[in-house]
Amino acid sequence: MDTPDHLGKVVTKDQNLLYNGLYEVAAAVRHGNGRDWWIVAPNAKTSSPILYRFLLTPNGIQGPFEQQNVFQVIDSAFYGGAQILLFTPDGSKLIQYHYYYGFIVYDFDRCTGLISNPVKVLSPVKYQYWEGLDFEISPNSRFVYIIAGGQKKIIQYDLQAPDIALSGDTVAVYDGFEYNQNPLAFGWMERGPDGKIYVIPGCCFSMHVIEQPDLKGAACDVRQHSIDLPTWIYGSLPYMPNYRLYDLPGSSCDTLGIDAPSVAAKEPPDPNLRIYPNPAAGEVRVAFKAGAPPGARVSLADVAGRVLSVEPVPAGAEQQVLSLDKYPGGMYFVRVEAAGRMLRVEKLSVIK
């Protein structure tokens, strides 16, 4: 059976992008135009420290483009888990982490894909293998959390500090909890869509959680083995780029008219509005409890931020109906605004 285009299909496979190097890690971030994606991967050979970048567009993958003399190889002995690359959630920095040496912070240009201004933060001691497995970045892009000390510590670093290395603060120490003699220490980290950072121990039926990673020091609230899982967990967590990062307002490359729903969503929702049903099939309704204000309009946008339809709402109207018949199933955003103010942004699941 043929797969409809909007559901996605594999059209090519087994196409190598790079040769003759050591490419252990890669990271991705959305281009400043709000549509395309930068994909970066280092050549980890000490003899040729090059950062390669690709640009993923609707027309395919462009590159590789090379950047030399800026990217640094931290260690020549690269093997499993040795190096990790992550972008900060706001896309302004690329961070390169190595369990033995520490991490390097680069400025990142989302328009050109180039890095600059490396700042090296060395670990306070030279750890051994498995001493520090992973790191993660807070949703506000300010704090870096690393696992260190034989998987028994979580250290927080402040990227806004005058000296990042001196800002290191141990915010959690493994409490010794075990399951059948398996230690539930700190293994791998992943930032969730709810803004929390989840930490798996590499075994067992529990996860740790950093409840408030945007807060400094102990206020980040690390809760050990606080989530019970229905089955045994082992190994690392999948890499997930920040899909909620869109255009770079005010930049030279913000030229496609794609605006981030997440930016508008920072406004508090209007309690007099209701968007229903959700999920929806043929239509979705926006109800105005006190009547629509003057200049109100309702728009529908896809997950890339492209505005698909805009409907003006008569002043005082109690509801506005958006037809969904011509849109495929998937995730969308319904936005309600008036007089230049965003009243509400809500995710809408369209089913067919």
Residue pairs with C-beta under 8 A, 6 or more apart in sequence:
3 9
4 328
6 328
6 329
6 330
17 54
17 61
17 63
17 64
18 41
18 43
18 52
18 64
21 43
21 44
21 45
21 48
21 50
22 43
22 44
22 45
22 78
23 41
23 42
23 43
23 44
23 52
24 44
24 78
24 82
24 83
25 41
25 42
25 83
25 84
25 85
26 39
26 40
26 41
26 85
27 39
27 40
27 41
27 85
27 86
27 87
27 94
27 239
27 241
28 37
28 38
28 39
28 40
28 56
28 87
28 241
29 37
29 38
29 87
29 91
29 94
29 108
29 110
29 241
29 242
29 245
30 36
30 37
30 38
30 91
30 110
30 241
30 242
30 245
30 246
31 37
31 38
31 55
31 110
31 111
31 113
31 253
32 91
32 110
32 111
32 247
32 248
32 251
32 253
32 254
33 247
33 248
33 253
33 254
33 255
33 256
33 258
34 246
34 247
34 248
34 254
34 256
34 258
34 259
34 260
34 304
34 305
35 57
35 58
35 256
35 258
35 304
35 305
36 55
36 56
36 57
37 55
37 56
37 241
38 53
38 54
38 55
38 56
38 110
38 113
39 53
39 54
39 55
39 56
39 61
40 51
40 52
40 53
40 54
40 85
40 94
40 113
41 51
41 52
41 53
41 54
41 85
42 49
42 50
42 51
42 52
42 71
42 73
42 83
42 85
42 96
43 49
43 50
43 51
43 52
44 73
44 78
44 83
45 73
46 73
46 76
48 68
49 68
49 71
49 72
49 73
50 66
50 67
50 68
50 71
51 66
51 67
51 70
51 71
51 115
52 63
52 64
52 65
52 66
52 67
53 63
53 64
53 65
53 67
53 113
53 114
54 61
54 62
54 63
54 64
54 65
55 61
55 62
55 63
55 65
55 113
56 62
65 113
67 114
67 115
70 106
70 114
70 115
70 116
70 118
71 96
71 106
71 115
71 118
72 96
72 104
72 118
72 120
74 83
74 96
74 98
74 100
74 101
74 102
74 104
75 82
75 83
75 98
75 100
75 101
81 99
81 133
81 236
82 98
82 99
82 100
83 96
83 97
83 98
84 96
84 97
84 98
84 134
84 135
85 94
85 95
85 96
85 97
86 94
86 95
86 97
86 135
86 136
86 137
87 93
87 94
87 95
87 108
87 241
87 242
88 94
88 95
88 137
88 141
88 159
89 137
89 138
89 139
89 140
89 141
89 191
89 242
89 245
90 141
90 245
91 108
91 110
91 242
91 245
91 248
92 107
92 108
92 110
92 141
93 105
93 106
93 107
93 108
93 141
93 159
94 105
94 106
94 108
94 115
95 103
95 104
95 105
95 106
95 135
95 137
95 144
96 103
96 104
96 106
97 103
97 134
97 135
97 146
99 127
99 129
99 130
99 131
99 132
99 133
100 123
100 126
100 127
100 128
100 129
100 131
100 132
101 122
101 123
101 126
102 120
102 121
102 122
102 123
102 165
103 120
103 121
103 135
103 144
103 146
104 118
104 119
104 120
104 121
105 118
105 119
105 121
105 159
105 164
106 115
106 116
106 117
106 118
106 119
107 115
107 116
107 117
108 114
108 115
109 115
109 116
110 248
110 251
110 253
111 248
111 251
111 252
111 253
119 164
121 157
121 164
121 165
122 165
123 132
123 148
124 168
127 148
127 149
127 150
130 150
130 151
131 148
131 149
131 150
131 151
132 146
132 147
132 148
132 149
132 151
133 147
133 151
133 186
133 187
133 188
133 202
133 236
134 146
134 147
134 187
134 188
134 189
134 236
135 144
135 145
135 146
135 147
135 189
136 144
136 145
136 189
136 190
136 191
136 197
136 213
137 143
137 144
137 145
137 191
138 144
138 145
138 191
138 197
138 213
138 214
138 220
139 191
139 195
139 213
139 214
140 214
141 159
142 158
142 159
142 160
142 214
143 156
143 157
143 158
143 159
143 213
143 214
143 216
143 220
144 156
144 157
144 159
145 154
145 155
145 156
145 157
145 171
145 189
145 197
145 210
145 213
145 220
146 154
146 155
146 157
147 153
147 154
147 186
147 187
147 188
147 189
147 199
148 154
148 155
150 185
151 174
151 183
151 185
151 186
151 187
151 201
151 202
152 173
152 174
152 185
152 186
153 170
153 172
153 173
153 174
153 186
154 170
154 171
154 172
154 186
154 199
154 210
154 222
155 168
155 169
155 170
155 171
156 167
156 168
156 169
156 170
156 171
156 216
156 217
156 220
157 164
157 165
157 167
157 168
157 169
158 164
158 167
158 169
158 216
161 167
169 216
169 217
171 210
171 217
171 218
171 220
171 222
172 186
172 208
172 222
172 224
174 183
174 184
174 185
174 186
174 224
175 224
176 183
177 183
177 184
177 224
177 225
178 184
179 203
179 204
179 205
179 206
182 201
182 203
182 204
183 201
183 203
184 201
184 203
184 204
184 206
184 208
184 224
184 225
185 201
185 202
186 199
186 201
186 208
187 199
187 200
187 201
187 202
187 236
188 199
188 200
188 202
188 235
188 236
188 237
189 197
189 198
189 199
189 237
190 197
190 198
190 237
190 238
190 240
191 197
191 198
191 213
191 240
192 198
193 244
195 213
195 214
196 209
196 210
196 211
196 213
197 209
197 210
197 213
198 207
198 208
198 209
198 210
198 227
198 237
199 207
199 208
199 209
199 210
200 207
200 208
200 233
200 236
200 237
201 207
201 208
201 225
201 233
202 234
202 235
203 232
203 233
203 234
204 232
204 233
205 228
205 229
205 230
205 231
205 232
205 233
206 225
206 226
206 227
206 228
206 229
207 225
207 226
207 227
207 229
207 233
208 222
208 223
208 224
208 225
208 226
208 227
209 222
209 223
209 226
209 227
210 220
210 221
210 222
210 223
211 220
211 221
211 222
211 223
212 219
212 220
212 221
213 220
214 220
215 221
243 303
244 260
244 262
245 260
245 262
246 258
246 259
246 260
246 261
246 262
246 263
246 304
246 305
247 254
247 256
247 258
247 259
247 260
247 305
248 254
249 259
249 263
257 307
258 304
258 305
258 306
259 305
259 307
260 305
261 301
261 305
261 333
261 335
261 345
264 335
264 337
264 342
264 345
265 342
265 345
267 341
267 342
267 343
267 345
269 343
269 344
269 345
269 346
270 336
270 343
270 344
271 289
272 288
272 289
272 290
273 286
273 287
273 288
273 289
273 336
273 343
273 344
274 286
274 287
274 289
275 284
275 285
275 286
275 287
275 334
275 336
275 344
275 346
275 348
276 284
276 285
276 287
277 284
277 285
278 284
278 346
278 347
278 348
278 349
279 348
279 349
279 350
279 351
280 324
280 348
280 349
280 350
280 351
281 324
281 350
281 351
281 352
282 323
282 324
282 325
283 321
283 322
283 323
283 324
283 325
284 321
284 322
284 324
284 334
284 348
285 319
285 320
285 321
285 322
286 298
286 313
286 319
286 320
286 321
286 322
286 334
286 336
287 318
287 319
288 296
288 313
288 317
288 318
288 319
288 320
291 315
291 316
291 317
291 318
292 313
292 314
292 315
292 316
292 317
292 318
292 320
292 338
293 315
293 338
293 339
294 315
294 338
294 339
295 315
295 338
295 339
296 312
296 313
296 315
296 317
296 336
296 337
296 338
296 343
297 310
297 311
297 312
297 313
297 336
297 337
297 338
298 310
298 311
298 313
298 320
298 322
298 334
298 335
298 336
299 307
299 308
299 309
299 310
299 311
299 334
299 335
299 337
300 307
300 308
300 309
300 322
300 327
300 332
300 333
300 334
300 335
300 348
301 307
301 308
301 332
301 333
301 335
302 308
302 330
302 332
302 333
303 330
303 331
303 332
303 333
308 327
308 332
309 322
311 320
311 322
313 320
322 334
324 350
327 350
328 350
328 352
329 350
329 351
329 352
330 349
330 350
331 347
331 348
331 349
331 350
332 347
332 348
332 349
332 350
333 345
333 346
333 347
333 348
334 344
334 345
334 346
334 348
335 342
335 344
335 345
336 342
336 343
336 344
336 345
337 343
